[in-house]
Amino acid sequence: MTEFERVYRMYFPEVESYLRALCRDEVLAEELTQEVFFKAMRALPKFRGDCDIRSWLCSIGKNCYLDHLRRTRPGSVVDILTLEDPSPGMEQRLSRRDEALMLHKILHTLPQPYKEVFSLRVFGELSFTEIGEIFGKTANWACVTYHRARQKIRNRMEEME
């Protein structure tokens, strides 16, 4: 079995599940998952291992989904910005395009590990245990880091308003 076949068999269900949660369309999720693994097959020899391969594949998936949105709905607000477990009123704020852009700008400026933990939890839909394993830490560490990242994002959003 080749390295790519191993990666494909191990991560295909997780990537497809992640994309199904992003786009809420089973057929589109299947198409995007195929695109992810096609791109990953070509890029796997260049994969440096700087991050967990699951995160890398989900990142490719997120970019494939964003490309799809740009092609089909130019200028639309990206659905993946709706956070799980938002504070009161936060979901309504994120539905507006300018605040969605603000969230991305803030997320881009967050230091590590906050940026990656937040992205893995929200976009990758990973459990705190899985995130802890990626970083070689405990689930409690991942939970605390995620909540600190959320607080940093909230504080910066309030400052920018």
MARBA-671822 format. One record per residue (C-alpha): x, y, z. Coordinates in nm, 4 decimals, padded with zeros to 6 digits. Layout:
// residues N
<<X, Y, Z>>
...
// end
This chain:
// residues 161
<<00.0000, 00.0000, 00.0000>>
<<00.1386, 00.3404, -00.0952>>
<<00.1621, 00.6318, 00.1457>>
<<-00.1184, 00.8091, -00.0404>>
<<-00.3484, 00.5056, -00.0204>>
<<-00.2896, 00.4879, 00.3536>>
<<-00.3687, 00.8588, 00.3954>>
<<-00.6746, 00.8271, 00.1713>>
<<-00.8200, 00.5325, 00.3618>>
<<-00.7445, 00.6774, 00.7007>>
<<-00.8685, 01.0334, 00.6496>>
<<-01.1308, 01.0217, 00.3730>>
<<-01.4270, 00.9775, 00.6143>>
<<-01.3107, 01.2610, 00.8394>>
<<-01.2473, 01.5037, 00.5532>>
<<-01.5836, 01.4199, 00.3965>>
<<-01.7593, 01.4681, 00.7312>>
<<-01.5813, 01.8010, 00.7807>>
<<-01.6860, 01.9206, 00.4343>>
<<-02.0434, 01.7998, 00.4854>>
<<-02.0586, 02.0121, 00.8014>>
<<-01.9168, 02.3123, 00.6145>>
<<-02.1352, 02.3075, 00.3076>>
<<-02.4400, 02.1219, 00.4427>>
<<-02.4727, 01.9462, 00.1075>>
<<-02.3857, 01.5767, 00.0876>>
<<-02.3301, 01.5691, -00.2900>>
<<-02.1109, 01.8790, -00.2858>>
<<-01.9159, 01.7405, 00.0120>>
<<-01.8414, 01.4214, -00.1836>>
<<-01.7231, 01.6204, -00.4859>>
<<-01.5065, 01.8483, -00.2740>>
<<-01.3576, 01.5532, -00.0857>>
<<-01.2514, 01.3980, -00.4147>>
<<-01.0958, 01.7311, -00.5129>>
<<-00.9131, 01.7481, -00.1775>>
<<-00.7526, 01.4086, -00.2246>>
<<-00.6660, 01.4832, -00.5859>>
<<-00.4831, 01.7969, -00.4733>>
<<-00.3289, 01.6145, -00.1762>>
<<-00.2039, 01.3348, -00.4029>>
<<-00.0098, 01.5869, -00.6088>>
<<00.1135, 01.7786, -00.3028>>
<<00.1877, 01.4911, -00.0624>>
<<00.5564, 01.4655, -00.1615>>
<<00.5944, 01.8331, -00.0640>>
<<00.4095, 01.7938, 00.2686>>
<<00.6653, 01.8963, 00.5318>>
<<00.4785, 01.7691, 00.8347>>
<<00.4648, 02.1105, 01.0030>>
<<00.1109, 02.0279, 01.1143>>
<<-00.1046, 01.7202, 01.1589>>
<<-00.1970, 01.5681, 00.8214>>
<<-00.5660, 01.5823, 00.9181>>
<<-00.5355, 01.9577, 00.9656>>
<<-00.3564, 01.9868, 00.6319>>
<<-00.6287, 01.7920, 00.4510>>
<<-00.9060, 01.9911, 00.6192>>
<<-00.7280, 02.3121, 00.5251>>
<<-00.7212, 02.1975, 00.1620>>
<<-01.0899, 02.1122, 00.1989>>
<<-01.1757, 02.4526, 00.3404>>
<<-00.9918, 02.6190, 00.0525>>
<<-01.1728, 02.3986, -00.2019>>
<<-01.5037, 02.4988, -00.0444>>
<<-01.4105, 02.8673, -00.0458>>
<<-01.3083, 02.8384, -00.4128>>
<<-01.6447, 02.6779, -00.4852>>
<<-01.8247, 02.9653, -00.3095>>
<<-01.6240, 03.2242, -00.5018>>
<<-01.7147, 03.0556, -00.8313>>
<<-02.0833, 03.0066, -00.7552>>
<<-02.1696, 03.2987, -00.5277>>
<<-01.9277, 03.5886, -00.5738>>
<<-01.9367, 03.8316, -00.2829>>
<<-02.1394, 03.6054, -00.0536>>
<<-02.0731, 03.5651, 00.3185>>
<<-01.8986, 03.2364, 00.3907>>
<<-02.1178, 02.9960, 00.5889>>
<<-01.8260, 02.8536, 00.7902>>
<<-01.8021, 03.1732, 00.9924>>
<<-02.0991, 03.0760, 01.2082>>
<<-01.9378, 02.9578, 01.5285>>
<<-02.0482, 02.6657, 01.7401>>
<<-02.1602, 02.7703, 02.0861>>
<<-02.1645, 03.1466, 02.0154>>
<<-02.2225, 03.3992, 02.2883>>
<<-02.5601, 03.5784, 02.2818>>
<<-02.5897, 03.7963, 01.9750>>
<<-02.2614, 03.6809, 01.8237>>
<<-02.4289, 03.4674, 01.5544>>
<<-02.6314, 03.7638, 01.4298>>
<<-02.3184, 03.9803, 01.4215>>
<<-02.1239, 03.7202, 01.2227>>
<<-02.3966, 03.6990, 00.9614>>
<<-02.3036, 04.0451, 00.8423>>
<<-02.0277, 04.0564, 00.5853>>
<<-01.8167, 04.3259, 00.7492>>
<<-01.8045, 04.1457, 01.0814>>
<<-01.7248, 03.8152, 00.9130>>
<<-01.4294, 03.9852, 00.7500>>
<<-01.3342, 04.1328, 01.0871>>
<<-01.3329, 03.7830, 01.2390>>
<<-01.0972, 03.6568, 00.9695>>
<<-00.8644, 03.9527, 01.0179>>
<<-00.8568, 03.8967, 01.3941>>
<<-00.8035, 03.5228, 01.3544>>
<<-00.5167, 03.5920, 01.1155>>
<<-00.3408, 03.8050, 01.3791>>
<<-00.3855, 03.5665, 01.6725>>
<<-00.0620, 03.4108, 01.7940>>
<<-00.0087, 03.0360, 01.7928>>
<<-00.1385, 02.8115, 01.9390>>
<<-00.4626, 03.0116, 01.9714>>
<<-00.5088, 03.0515, 01.5971>>
<<-00.4631, 02.6829, 01.5186>>
<<-00.6607, 02.5510, 01.8162>>
<<-00.9527, 02.7812, 01.7339>>
<<-00.9444, 02.6796, 01.3657>>
<<-00.9220, 02.3095, 01.4440>>
<<-01.2160, 02.3329, 01.6840>>
<<-01.4427, 02.5563, 01.4733>>
<<-01.3503, 02.4700, 01.1158>>
<<-01.2094, 02.1219, 01.1683>>
<<-01.4748, 02.0257, 01.4239>>
<<-01.2185, 01.8282, 01.6205>>
<<-01.2724, 01.7314, 01.9820>>
<<-01.0541, 01.8761, 02.2542>>
<<-00.8975, 01.5325, 02.2956>>
<<-00.8010, 01.5225, 01.9260>>
<<-00.6631, 01.8763, 01.9394>>
<<-00.4638, 01.7905, 02.2512>>
<<-00.3175, 01.4870, 02.0751>>
<<-00.2104, 01.6999, 01.7771>>
<<-00.0163, 01.9314, 02.0083>>
<<00.1047, 01.6572, 02.2421>>
<<-00.0966, 01.8108, 02.5257>>
<<-00.4067, 01.7216, 02.7271>>
<<-00.7704, 01.7729, 02.6309>>
<<-00.7931, 02.0215, 02.9190>>
<<-00.5083, 02.2259, 02.7684>>
<<-00.6902, 02.2304, 02.4325>>
<<-01.0162, 02.3384, 02.5972>>
<<-00.8514, 02.6196, 02.7927>>
<<-00.6567, 02.7376, 02.4867>>
<<-00.9731, 02.7364, 02.2718>>
<<-01.1698, 02.9401, 02.5257>>
<<-00.8839, 03.1879, 02.5617>>
<<-00.8751, 03.2238, 02.1818>>
<<-01.2517, 03.2877, 02.1763>>
<<-01.2112, 03.5501, 02.4463>>
<<-00.9297, 03.7205, 02.2547>>
<<-01.1483, 03.7269, 01.9433>>
<<-01.4453, 03.8687, 02.1352>>
<<-01.2294, 04.1363, 02.2988>>
<<-01.0766, 04.2448, 01.9674>>
<<-01.4181, 04.2499, 01.7978>>
<<-01.5476, 04.4753, 02.0744>>
<<-01.2427, 04.7006, 02.0436>>
<<-01.2956, 04.7309, 01.6673>>
<<-01.6620, 04.8269, 01.7044>>
// end
